[in-house]
Amino acid sequence: MFSALYNIIILPLNTLLEFFYQFIFEATNNPGIAVIGLSFVVTLCTLPLYMVAEGWQEKERETQIMLKPGIERIKKFFKGDEQYMILNTFYRQNHYSPIMALRSSFSLLIQVPFFLAAYHFLSDLGTLKGVSFLFIKDFGSPDETFHIGNFAVNILPIAMTLINCASGFIYSKGHSAKEKIQIYAFAAIFLVVLYNSPAGLVVYWTMNNILSLVKNIFYKLKNPKKVLYVILCLFAAFCIFSPFTVLASSKNGFKKVIFVLGIVLPLIPFAVIRLARLTDRSFKMLETNKKLRASLFVFSAIALAFLSGLAIPSTIMESEPNNYCFVDSYSSPFIFLSTTFFQAVGFFILWPTCFYALFSVRIKKILAVLFTAGAFIAVTNTFIFGGHYGPVEAWLEFMQPQVFTPKLSEIILNLTVLLAIFAGFVFLLSKFPKIAHSLSVILMISLGAVSLKNIASIQKAYKNLAVPSYNNELEPIFYLSKTHKNVLVIMQDRLFNPYIPYIFDELPDLRQKFDGFVNYPNTVSMGKLTMIGTPGLFGGYDYTPHRMNERALEEPQKTLQDKHNEAMLTLPLIFTANGYRAQVANLPYENYLEQPESNMYLKNPDLERNGIQLESASDPNVNPYTVKYAGHEEIQHNHVLGTYTNYWYAQHGMEKEPYISTMIFRNFIWFSFFKMVPPVIRGGVYHRKYWLSYNKWDNSARFVDNYAVIDYLPELTKVDGGKGSLILLDNEATHEPTALQAPEYDFRKTKDITNKGNSPLKNEDAFSTSCGIFNRLSEFFDYMKENGVYDNTKIIIVSDHGSFSKGAKTDLPKPNGLKVSPQNFVASLLVKNFNSHGEIKDDYTFMTNADTPYLATKDVIENAVHPFTHKPLKVENKNDYTILNNAPAQSTRIRKEKSFSVKDSEWFTVKDDVFKEENWGQFKK
């Protein structure tokens, strides 16, 4: 029950707080200013409620003054039950009930849900931790300005209370002693509750109190509205002419928003007056027919709650019910549906109803019109202009990179239809409101019916699903030959090469365990993102980003999806064609999706016998790689990501963090909003994956999904006397860093970490994770040595791109005048050749991760050529290809695009030695 109330009352407010905080933070890049700005936004949004509360309180005071003489006379002459009965009669005669006295507390009571939402949001806000602001050392901890013995004195809560008391003093001047006591008691309660709270939360509430003080001063002025308008105009001038705004930089989108806000703000009061007059002249029946007006609002609000809380989420769940059953500790999928519905009730029923009930008939008419037309507009956007964005993860993130800018014709069509719907409902509500009422009832019932149908389908699928069970044993999925050569390639996502010397300093025993390895510090990737850096890694130099763009002209029929998949298939096809076993495991973005794709590796004898070629495969359901490579030796595809997580936790007596379920709970309502708004602004809803301001969940679940695979490599690998093997494994443990327990660098819950080691980088989680992965890999190498397959196996450990470190000495330059960070592009490359021995050593030969295919085939397959481009894998002059893509993550990378969308200024070159500044430059055609 409490959980449902929290989801209905507090969680919608928490979602709005997160959105506005992140918006202001991205505009200012300052967490302190974002907290203060958030306080301004909340105060502005709740100002109408405070104005109503003030009206109620003033009315209550007048009533109390009027009734006071009569009450005193009754209490003077009567006692006991007789006094009680006469007082009740006196109240009835004056149309008053003692419960109305609560109106005097309304302005304090409405602060409670907003305080709880802010407390929940700001107390765990990760971006505040360790951030200093003005004299505050850490926004994520109590300010502890000074100490008296062992007692920490926090100045901020004390200042907050003084400001609160000053505000209350001004506000309650001339009021009753009871009301004054109530105000000061609340101030004392907030002091106790917030004294040891994070400074960011206290700053937020202090700003609330300052704004409340300003508001109370305004109430004492003769013409508060005129003064407020002058201040509004001054703020607008600041927005327009301040160096912070768009005049300083026309490229910053947030500054443009602030600039436009400065122009619009002074016009808002006139627009409000104009709208009020228009509303007064229209919708006469809605003004006189209270029941019709209320039912229009209520049915539309329920329809919006059904749409966002049930219809859209249940449609997603019904399409892939197994994604929502047996997730983390939740077996039933309906926990996600009920939570989303409760949030929708808060967004569209509870809080709007509060505003509806408190305000004038004029506002009620406006709300009834907006909600009625808005419900039909939302349904139209959802089911007619829903868009084609491809599959989504269980947690509602899109599997494919998206660009949310529709074509101009689509925008015009959408806006035309929406304007027609709005105009039509305005006409109906002004002339035939009962027809509009009937339509809103039909819409509500229809959405309820759709939801019930989907729920029945989900329930049926849930009943038919077997409870997941996990094997008590690990079965081998990788095979290494004891009698033939093997090649093992491990792509360790975001493994930062400058960490490597620190790793071996921290764990000196690894120098011998990495027997025969050569580390290549002078190595780059051509992209700072996985999707750009991996095609070259697996496919060679013709699959580097700039070369893929050039090939768009040479091979116009091929999409980025085609070329990406060719890269993933390059080594498996070469090795299987030469009699080797090929085993792949969760290669990155298989078939340009984030989910593993098995079909692209399959052999299809029927297609082979029928001689079907790629060009004749018109069926969109047939994977083109099944068709084109029907004759290749079958490639063994293994799905390992997350497969061993539950087993690993059980073996180690630990519980898995609810990573997936937490994201589902958070993102479902956002996805509904995404579908309900016009396509042209959906990018704003999905901005950085639904305006996520922080990870309130422990990210260790994603880490263990990957870490368990490396930890279990000895158990997952079998040594036999069969033909030689190629094993390609993508592992992202280093992409999901977490602190590990030294000196073994094994995984434990964050709170259980007692030893981070002795390295100067010990506080960098990415370094700790890298130490753990190297330790686990060394244990696998020991297994290989014990089973006699270490010498006849070539091992390549390579990363897709670089990363960033505040503490590691990299010797990397900061190229003067170039907007490029070499740390993002230095790739890790460690190679152990056949029969190589000796302590690991460094080789500063200039390398790129696109050398991987050549290194993998060298001394294994003579004169290996690429199966698609038919060129040798070895490139004589790397400088011709070493053109780096520095485009941001939101660059166009859609499956059917032919090339990467990159500006000319986002291409860079590097040659020969990445540690020399003069070798870095802007690419010139």
LODO-654169 format. One record per residue (C-alpha): x, y, z. Coordinates in steps of 0.25 Angstrom, whole numbers, padded with zeros to 4 digits, always signed. Each point is the difference from the previous one (the first is absolute). Example, Ala and Ser with C-alpha at 12.3 -4.5 7.8 and 13.67 -1.06 7.14 Angstrom:
<nodes>
+0049-0018+0031/+0006+0014-0002/
</nodes>
This chain:
<nodes>
+0000+0000+0000/+0011+0010+0004/+0008-0004-0013/-0013+0003-0008/-0002+0014+0007/+0015+0003-0002/-0001-0003-0015/-0013+0008-0002/+0004+0012+0009/+0015+0002+0000/+0006-0008-0012/-0006+0010-0010/+0006+0011+0007/+0014-0007+0001/-0001-0002-0015/-0002+0015-0003/+0011+0004+0010/+0010-0009-0007/-0004+0006-0014/+0001+0014+0004/+0013-0002+0008/+0006-0007-0012/-0004+0011-0009/+0006+0011+0008/+0012-0008+0003/+0003-0002-0015/-0003+0015-0002/+0010+0004+0010/+0009-0012+0002/+0000+0004+0015/-0007-0009+0010/-0002+0011+0010/-0007+0009-0009/-0008-0011-0005/-0005-0003+0015/-0003+0015+0001/-0007+0001-0013/-0008-0013+0004/-0005+0008+0012/-0004+0012-0009/-0008-0010-0009/-0007-0007+0011/-0004+0013+0007/-0005+0006-0013/-0008-0013-0003/-0006+0000+0014/-0003+0015+0001/-0015-0002-0005/-0002-0010+0012/+0006+0010+0010/-0009+0011-0006/-0012-0009+0002/+0005-0004+0014/+0002+0015+0004/-0014+0003-0004/-0005-0012+0008/+0008+0005+0012/-0005+0014-0001/-0014-0005-0001/+0002-0009+0012/+0006+0012+0008/-0012+0009-0003/-0010-0011+0004/+0008-0002+0013/-0001+0014+0003/-0015+0001-0003/-0003-0012+0008/+0009+0003+0012/-0010+0008+0008/-0011-0010-0001/+0009-0012+0003/+0006+0007+0013/-0014+0003+0005/-0005-0014-0002/+0013-0005+0007/-0003+0010+0011/-0014-0004+0003/-0001-0015-0004/+0009-0013+0004/+0001-0014-0004/-0010-0006-0010/-0009+0012+0000/+0012+0008-0004/+0003-0010-0011/-0014+0000-0006/-0002+0015+0000/+0014+0002-0006/-0004-0009-0011/-0013+0007-0002/+0007+0013-0001/+0010-0005-0010/-0012-0005-0009/-0007+0013+0001/+0013+0007-0005/+0002-0011-0011/+0013-0004+0007/+0007-0013+0004/+0012-0002+0009/+0006-0008-0010/+0002+0013-0008/+0010+0004+0009/+0010-0009-0007/+0000+0010-0011/+0009+0009+0008/+0011-0012-0001/-0002-0002-0015/+0012+0008-0004/+0009-0008+0009/-0007-0014-0004/+0002+0002-0015/+0015+0001+0003/+0001-0014+0005/-0001-0008-0013/+0009+0010-0007/+0010-0002+0012/-0001-0015+0000/+0003+0000-0016/+0012+0009+0002/+0005-0008+0012/-0001-0013-0008/+0006+0006-0013/+0011+0009+0006/+0005-0009+0011/+0005-0011-0010/+0004+0010-0011/+0013-0006-0005/+0004+0013-0008/+0001+0007+0013/+0010-0009+0007/+0013+0006+0001/-0004+0013-0007/+0004+0013+0007/-0008+0013-0001/+0003+0014+0006/+0005-0004+0014/-0006-0014+0000/+0010-0010-0002/-0009-0012-0003/-0014+0002-0005/-0003-0015+0002/+0003+0001+0015/-0003+0009+0012/+0008+0013-0001/+0007-0002+0014/+0005+0014-0001/+0008-0002+0013/+0001-0009+0012/-0002+0002+0015/+0008-0012+0005/-0006-0012-0007/-0013+0007-0003/-0002+0005-0014/-0006+0014-0002/-0009+0001-0012/-0002+0014-0004/-0009-0002-0011/-0012-0006+0008/+0001+0011+0010/+0000+0011-0010/-0012-0007-0007/-0007+0000+0014/+0003+0015+0002/-0005+0003-0014/-0013-0008+0003/-0002+0007+0013/+0002+0014-0006/-0010-0004-0011/-0010-0005+0010/+0001+0012+0008/-0003+0009-0011/-0011-0009-0005/-0007-0002+0014/+0001+0015+0004/-0014+0003+0006/-0004-0015+0000/-0004-0008+0012/+0010-0006+0009/-0004-0014-0004/+0003+0002-0014/+0014+0006+0003/+0003-0012+0009/-0004-0009-0011/+0010+0007-0010/+0012+0000+0010/-0003-0015+0003/+0001-0003-0014/+0013+0007-0001/+0006-0008+0012/-0005-0013-0007/+0007+0003-0013/+0013+0004+0008/+0000-0013+0007/-0003-0008-0013/+0009+0007-0009/+0012+0002+0010/+0008-0012-0005/-0005+0000-0014/+0008+0003-0012/+0004+0014-0003/-0007+0000-0013/-0013-0003+0006/+0001+0010+0011/+0004+0011-0011/-0013-0004-0008/-0009+0002+0013/+0008+0012+0004/-0003+0006-0014/-0015-0004+0002/+0000+0008+0013/+0007+0012-0006/-0010+0000-0011/-0011-0001+0010/+0005+0012+0008/+0000+0008-0013/-0014-0005-0003/-0004+0005+0014/+0006+0013-0002/-0007+0001-0013/-0014-0002+0007/+0003+0012+0009/+0002+0010-0012/-0011+0008-0006/+0002-0004-0014/+0006-0014+0000/-0004-0003-0014/+0007+0012-0006/+0012-0002+0008/+0000-0015-0005/-0001+0004-0014/+0011+0010+0001/+0009-0011+0006/-0005-0009-0011/+0005+0010-0011/+0013+0002+0007/+0002-0016+0000/-0004+0000-0015/+0010+0011-0003/+0011-0009+0007/-0004-0012-0008/+0002+0008-0013/+0012+0008+0003/+0008-0008+0010/+0013-0006-0006/-0005-0013+0005/-0011+0000-0011/+0000-0003-0014/+0006+0013-0004/+0013-0006+0006/-0001-0013-0008/-0011-0002-0011/+0004-0015+0000/-0005-0003+0014/-0014-0006-0001/-0003+0003+0015/+0005+0015-0002/-0010+0001-0011/-0011-0005+0009/+0003+0011+0011/+0001+0010-0011/-0014-0003-0005/-0005-0001+0014/+0005+0015+0002/-0008+0004-0012/-0012-0007+0004/-0001+0002+0015/-0005+0015+0000/-0011-0004-0010/-0005-0011+0009/-0009+0008+0009/-0007+0007-0012/-0002-0014-0007/-0006-0005+0013/-0010+0012+0001/-0003-0002-0015/-0003-0015+0002/-0008+0003+0013/-0009+0009-0008/-0002-0010-0012/-0003-0010+0010/-0011+0009+0007/-0007+0002-0013/+0001-0015-0004/-0005-0013+0005/-0013+0006+0007/-0005-0014+0003/+0012-0004+0007/-0001+0012+0009/-0014-0003+0004/+0000-0015+0000/+0009-0004+0011/-0003-0015-0002/+0003+0000-0015/+0013+0008+0002/+0005-0009+0011/-0003-0013-0007/+0007+0005-0013/+0012+0003+0009/+0000-0013+0008/-0003-0010-0012/+0011+0007-0008/+0010-0001+0011/-0004-0015+0002/+0002-0002-0015/+0014+0006+0001/+0003-0009+0012/-0004-0012-0007/+0008+0003-0012/+0013+0003+0007/-0001-0009+0011/-0007-0012-0006/-0002+0000-0015/+0014+0004-0005/+0007-0008+0011/-0008-0013-0002/+0001+0001-0015/+0015-0001+0001/+0000-0011+0011/-0010-0008-0009/+0009+0000-0011/+0012-0005+0008/-0006-0006+0013/+0012-0008+0003/+0008+0013+0002/-0008+0004+0012/-0002-0014+0007/+0010-0005+0010/+0008+0013+0000/+0009+0001+0012/-0008-0003+0012/-0014+0002-0007/-0006-0012-0006/-0013+0007-0005/+0000+0010-0011/-0012+0008+0006/+0009+0007+0011/+0005+0008-0011/-0013+0003-0006/-0007+0004+0013/+0012+0009+0004/-0001+0007-0013/-0015+0001+0001/+0001+0006+0014/+0010+0011-0005/-0009+0003-0012/-0012+0002+0010/+0009+0010+0008/+0004+0007-0013/-0014+0001-0007/-0010-0002+0011/+0005+0004+0014/+0008+0012-0002/-0009+0006-0011/-0012-0002+0009/+0006+0007+0011/+0002+0012-0009/-0014-0002-0006/-0006+0000+0014/+0007+0012+0005/-0001+0010-0011/-0011+0009-0006/-0011-0004-0010/+0009+0007-0011/+0012-0009+0003/-0009-0013+0001/-0006+0003-0014/+0014+0002-0006/+0004-0014+0007/-0012-0007-0005/+0003+0005-0015/+0015-0003+0001/-0002-0014+0006/-0011-0004-0010/+0007+0005-0012/+0014-0005+0005/-0005-0014+0003/-0004-0002-0015/+0013+0007-0005/+0008-0010+0009/-0008-0012-0006/+0002+0005-0014/+0015+0002+0002/+0001-0014+0007/-0007-0008-0010/+0000+0008-0013/+0013+0007+0001/+0007-0011+0008/+0013+0000-0009/+0009-0011-0003/+0012+0000+0010/+0003-0015+0000/+0001-0010+0012/+0001+0005+0014/+0008-0006+0012/-0009-0006+0011/+0004+0013+0007/-0006+0009-0011/+0013+0005-0006/+0001-0002-0016/+0009-0010-0005/+0004+0008-0012/+0006+0014+0001/-0011+0010-0004/-0002+0013-0006/-0013+0006+0004/-0002+0011-0011/-0011-0004-0009/-0001+0004-0015/-0006+0014-0002/-0013-0006-0007/-0002-0009+0012/+0001+0012+0010/-0010+0008-0008/-0010-0012-0001/+0001-0003+0015/-0002+0015+0004/-0011+0001-0010/-0007-0012+0005/+0002+0005+0015/-0005+0014-0003/-0012-0005-0007/-0003-0009+0012/+0002+0011+0010/-0008+0010-0008/-0011-0011-0002/-0001-0002+0015/+0000+0015+0003/-0012+0001-0009/-0007-0012+0006/+0002+0005+0014/-0005+0014-0003/-0012-0005-0008/-0003-0014+0003/+0007-0004+0013/-0008-0012+0002/+0005-0007-0013/+0014+0003+0005/-0003-0006+0013/-0005-0013-0006/+0012-0001-0009/+0009+0002+0013/-0008-0012+0006/+0002-0008-0012/+0015+0003+0000/+0001-0004+0014/-0007-0013-0001/+0007-0004-0013/+0014+0002+0007/-0005-0008+0011/-0004-0011-0009/+0013+0000-0007/+0007-0001+0013/-0008-0011+0005/+0002-0008-0013/+0015+0002+0001/+0000-0004+0015/-0007-0013-0003/+0010-0003-0011/+0012+0003+0010/-0007-0008+0011/-0001-0012-0010/+0014+0001-0004/+0005+0001+0014/-0008-0013+0004/+0007-0007-0011/+0014+0004+0003/+0008-0009+0008/+0007+0005+0013/+0015+0002-0004/+0009-0010+0005/+0015+0001+0000/+0010-0012-0002/+0008-0004+0012/+0011-0003-0010/+0007+0009-0010/+0001-0007-0014/+0012+0003-0009/-0004+0009-0012/+0014+0003-0005/+0010-0010-0006/+0015+0000-0001/+0008-0010-0008/+0011-0007+0006/+0006-0004-0013/-0002+0012-0009/+0001+0015+0000/-0010+0009+0007/-0003+0014+0000/-0007+0008+0012/-0004+0014-0002/-0006+0007+0012/-0006+0014-0003/+0000+0006+0014/-0009+0012-0002/+0006+0014+0005/+0013-0007+0005/+0008+0012+0003/+0015-0002-0005/+0006+0010+0009/-0005-0008+0012/+0008-0012-0004/+0014+0004+0006/-0008+0003+0013/-0006-0013+0000/+0013-0008-0001/+0006+0009+0011/-0012-0003+0009/+0000-0015-0003/+0015-0003-0003/-0003-0015-0001/-0008+0002-0013/+0013+0004-0007/+0004-0015+0000/-0015-0005-0002/-0001+0008-0013/+0011-0008-0005/+0004+0003-0014/-0009+0012-0001/+0004+0013-0008/-0007+0013+0004/-0002+0011-0011/-0002+0013+0007/+0001+0008-0013/-0013-0005-0005/-0013+0007-0004/-0014-0002-0004/-0007+0008-0011/-0012+0003+0009/-0003+0003+0014/-0013-0007+0000/-0002-0015-0001/-0009+0000-0012/+0011+0008-0007/+0013-0007+0005/-0005-0015-0001/-0002-0001-0015/+0015+0002-0003/+0004-0008+0012/-0007-0013-0006/+0000+0004-0015/+0013+0007-0002/+0003+0013-0007/-0011+0000-0010/-0009+0001+0012/+0005+0012+0007/-0010+0011+0000/+0006+0009-0010/+0002-0011-0010/-0014-0005+0003/-0005+0014-0004/+0009-0001-0013/-0006-0013-0004/-0014+0006+0001/+0003+0005-0014/+0007-0012-0005/-0011-0010+0005/-0012+0008+0001/-0009-0012+0002/+0007-0003+0014/-0005+0006+0013/+0007+0002+0013/-0007-0012+0005/+0006-0008-0012/+0014+0005+0002/-0001-0002+0015/-0004-0014-0001/+0010-0003-0011/+0011+0004+0010/-0006-0009+0011/+0000-0012-0010/+0014+0003-0006/+0009-0009+0009/-0011-0011+0002/-0001-0001-0015/+0015+0000-0002/+0003-0011+0010/-0012-0009-0003/+0004+0001-0015/+0014-0006+0004/-0005-0011+0009/-0001+0006+0014/-0011+0001+0010/-0006+0014+0002/-0006+0003+0013/-0006+0014+0003/-0006+0006+0012/-0008+0012+0001/+0007+0008-0010/-0003+0015+0001/-0013+0005-0007/-0002-0013-0008/-0009+0003-0012/+0000+0015+0005/-0008-0004+0012/+0004+0000+0015/-0006-0013+0002/+0008-0012-0005/-0004-0005-0014/+0002-0015-0003/-0006+0000-0014/+0012+0007-0007/+0009-0012+0004/-0009-0011-0005/+0002-0010-0011/-0012-0002-0009/+0002-0013-0009/-0014+0002-0006/+0004+0014-0005/+0013-0005-0005/-0006-0012-0008/-0010+0010-0006/+0011+0010-0004/-0007+0012+0006/+0009+0012-0001/-0001+0013+0009/-0006+0008-0012/-0012-0009-0001/-0003-0001+0015/-0012+0010+0001/-0006-0006+0012/+0003+0010+0011/-0001-0011+0010/+0011-0007-0006/+0014+0004+0006/+0009+0004-0012/+0012-0007+0006/-0008-0013+0001/-0002+0001-0015/+0013+0005-0005/+0009-0009+0009/-0009-0012-0001/+0012-0009-0004/+0010+0004+0011/+0004-0009+0011/-0010+0002+0012/+0005+0010+0010/-0003-0003+0015/-0007+0012+0006/+0000+0000+0015/-0009+0010+0008/+0008+0002+0013/-0003+0014+0005/-0008-0002+0013/-0002-0015-0003/+0009-0003+0013/-0004+0011+0009/-0010-0007+0008/+0009-0012+0002/+0012+0009+0003/-0008+0007+0011/-0005-0013+0006/+0014-0006+0000/+0005+0012+0008/-0012+0001+0009/-0004+0014-0005/-0013+0006-0005/-0001+0007-0013/-0002+0015-0001/-0014+0003-0006/+0006+0008-0012/-0010-0004-0010/-0012+0001+0008/+0004+0013+0005/+0001+0006-0014/-0013-0006-0004/-0007+0006+0012/+0006+0014-0004/-0001+0000-0015/-0014-0006-0003/-0007+0013+0003/+0011+0008-0008/-0002-0009-0012/-0015+0003+0001/+0002+0014-0001/+0010-0002-0012/-0012-0007-0008/-0010+0011+0004/+0007+0012-0004/+0001+0005-0015/+0012-0007-0007/+0007+0013-0002/+0003+0001+0015/+0002-0014+0004/+0015+0002+0000/-0002+0009+0011/-0007-0010+0008/+0011-0011-0003/+0011+0010+0002/+0012-0008+0006/-0010-0012+0002/-0011+0007+0007/+0007+0012+0007/+0007-0010+0010/+0008+0009+0010/+0007-0011+0008/+0000-0015+0002/-0007-0002+0013/+0002-0015-0001/+0013-0008+0001/+0006-0002-0013/+0007-0012+0005/-0011-0009-0007/+0005+0004-0014/+0015-0002+0005/-0003-0015+0005/-0007-0003-0013/+0013+0001-0007/+0010-0003+0011/-0006-0013+0003/+0003-0004-0015/+0015+0003+0002/+0000-0006+0014/-0006-0013-0005/+0009-0001-0013/+0007-0013+0006/-0013-0007+0002/-0006+0005-0013/+0012-0005-0008/+0003-0015-0004/+0013-0005-0006/-0001-0011-0010/+0008-0006-0012/-0009+0006-0011/+0003+0010-0010/+0005+0014+0003/-0009+0011+0006/-0003+0014-0002/-0007+0007+0012/-0005+0014+0000/-0005+0005+0013/-0005+0014+0003/+0000+0004+0015/-0005+0013+0005/+0004-0002+0015/+0010+0012-0002/-0012+0008-0006/-0008-0002+0013/+0011+0004+0011/-0002-0003+0014/+0010+0000+0012/+0005-0014+0003/+0007-0006+0013/+0015+0000-0001/+0009-0007+0000/-0007-0011-0008/-0009+0011-0006/-0012-0009+0001/-0015+0006+0000/-0007+0003+0013/-0011+0010+0003/+0005+0014+0000/-0003+0002+0015/+0008-0013+0003/+0013+0006-0007/+0011+0001+0011/+0012+0000-0009/+0002+0008-0013/+0015-0003-0001/+0012+0008+0000/+0000+0006-0014/-0001+0015-0002/-0012-0003-0008/-0007-0008+0010/-0012+0009+0001/-0003-0001-0015/-0010-0011-0002/+0004-0002-0014/+0014-0004+0005/-0005-0009+0010/-0008-0007-0010/+0012-0002-0009/+0008-0006+0011/-0011-0010+0003/-0001-0004-0015/+0015-0001-0002/+0000-0009+0013/-0011-0009-0005/+0006-0001-0014/+0013-0004+0006/-0007-0012+0007/-0006-0004-0013/+0014+0000-0006/+0005-0009+0011/-0011-0009-0004/+0004+0000-0014/+0015-0003+0004/-0005-0011+0009/-0007-0006-0012/+0011+0001-0010/-0007+0010-0009/+0007+0013+0004/+0012-0001-0010/-0009-0004-0012/-0010+0011+0002/+0002+0015-0004/-0007+0009+0009/-0004+0015-0003/-0006+0009+0010/-0005+0013-0007/-0009+0011+0003/-0010+0008-0009/+0004+0014+0005/+0006+0007+0011/-0005+0007+0013/+0004+0011+0010/+0007+0000+0013/+0003+0011+0009/+0012-0007+0007/+0007-0008-0010/+0013+0006-0006/-0002-0002-0015/+0010+0008-0007/-0010+0003-0010/+0000+0014-0006/-0011+0010+0000/+0000+0005-0014/+0000+0015-0001/-0012+0005-0007/-0007-0013-0002/-0013-0004+0006/+0005-0015+0002/+0004-0008+0012/+0010-0010-0003/-0004-0008+0013/-0013-0003-0007/+0007-0007-0012/+0012-0007+0006/-0003-0015-0001/+0005-0012+0008/+0007-0011-0008/+0007-0011+0007/+0005-0012-0009/+0006-0014+0004/+0005-0007-0012/+0002-0015-0001/+0011-0006+0009/+0003+0014+0005/+0006+0001+0014/+0006+0010+0009/-0005+0011+0009/-0010+0010-0007/+0007+0011-0007/-0004+0013-0007/+0002+0002-0015/-0002+0014-0005/-0003-0004-0015/-0011+0009-0005/-0013-0009+0000/-0015+0002-0001/-0011-0010+0004/-0003-0002-0015/+0013-0008+0000/-0007-0011+0008/-0005-0009-0012/+0014+0000-0006/+0006-0003+0014/-0010-0011+0002/+0003-0007-0014/+0015+0002+0000/+0007-0013+0001/-0013-0007-0001/-0006+0002-0014/+0010+0004-0010/-0003+0012-0009/-0014+0002+0006/-0009+0009-0008/-0013+0006+0005/-0012-0008-0004/-0008+0013-0004/+0010+0010-0006/+0010-0011-0005/+0011+0009+0005/+0012-0005+0008/-0002+0002+0015/+0014+0006+0002/+0000+0015-0003/+0014+0005-0004/-0003+0015+0003/-0009+0002+0012/+0001+0015-0001/-0009-0001-0012/-0011-0006+0009/+0002+0006+0013/-0011+0011+0000/-0007+0001+0013/-0015+0003+0002/-0002+0009+0012/-0015+0002-0003/-0009+0000+0013/-0009-0012+0003/-0013+0006-0006/+0006+0000-0014/-0008-0007-0010/+0002-0015+0001/-0013-0006-0005/+0000-0014-0006/-0004+0003-0014/+0009+0013-0001/+0011-0002-0010/+0011+0008+0008/+0003+0007+0013/-0005+0014+0002/+0012+0007+0004/+0004+0015-0002/+0013+0003-0007/+0005+0006+0013/-0002-0013+0007/+0011-0008-0008/+0014+0000+0005/+0013-0007-0004/+0011-0006+0008/+0013-0007-0005/+0012-0008+0005/+0001+0004+0014/-0013+0004+0008/+0009+0006+0011/+0005+0012-0008/-0009+0012-0002/+0005+0003-0014/-0006-0014-0005/-0014+0004+0003/-0008+0009-0009/-0013+0004-0007/-0003-0009-0012/+0000+0008-0013/-0006-0006-0012/
</nodes>
